[in-house]
Amino acid sequence: MDKGYLSACVIEIAGISVVSSGIYYEYLSGEPIGFLIITTGSVIIAVGSLLYAKVYKQVSHISSGKKEKNK
């Protein structure tokens, strides 16, 4: 497994954990701070998706192109 792909997955899993904890906190306490935690987790998930969709695919495309030139 490639390090770029793995790091994007870890970031997304961290975001899912933050969203889940925000939902749990909101359910237990009913305080609006839970919405802030959920929103923060959503932003973390979006960053992980952006890394995978834009950065990782571009880097893997460039590195695979270099491998083809060397052959």
N, C-alpha and C positions, 0 to 999 in steps of 0.2 A: 504494500500500500504506500502511496506517495505521501510525503510529508505535507504538501499543500492541501491535499484532499483530507488528510487526517486532521489538520488544524482547523479547516472549515467545519468538519463534523464536530469537533470538540467545542468550538464556539457556539454552534447551533444547539448542541446538547446543554451547554451552560445556559443559553437563553431559554430553552424549554424548562430547565430547572427553576430559573428565576420566575418565569410566568406561572408555573405550577405553585411555587411558594406564595406568589402574590394572590393567586386565586384562593389558596388555603387560608391565608391571612385575612383576606376580605370576607371569606365565609365565616371565620371564627369571630372576628372583631366587628365587622361591619363598618370599619373606618375607611374614609376615602384614600388613605395612603396606600391601600392595596391596589388601587387603580394606577398609581404611580409606579408601583413595583411591576405590575403587569405590562405597562407601557415600556418600561425599561427593558424587560425581558424580550418584548417584541422587537425593540431596536437591536438588541444583541443578536436575535435570530436573523434579522434583516442584514446585519453586517456579515454574519457567517454565510448567508446565501449570496451576498454580493461578492465575497471572496471566492466562493466556488464558481459562480456563474460568470463573472467577469475576469477576475485576476487569475485564478487557477487555470481556466481554459485557455487564456491568452499565453500564459507561461508554458503550459504543456504543449501548445501549438508551436510556439517559438522553439522550444527545446527539441521537439520532434523534427522540426525543419532542419535544425543543425545536425541532427543525427543522420538525416538523409543526405546532406551535403558531404559528410565525411565518408560515406560509403562509396 
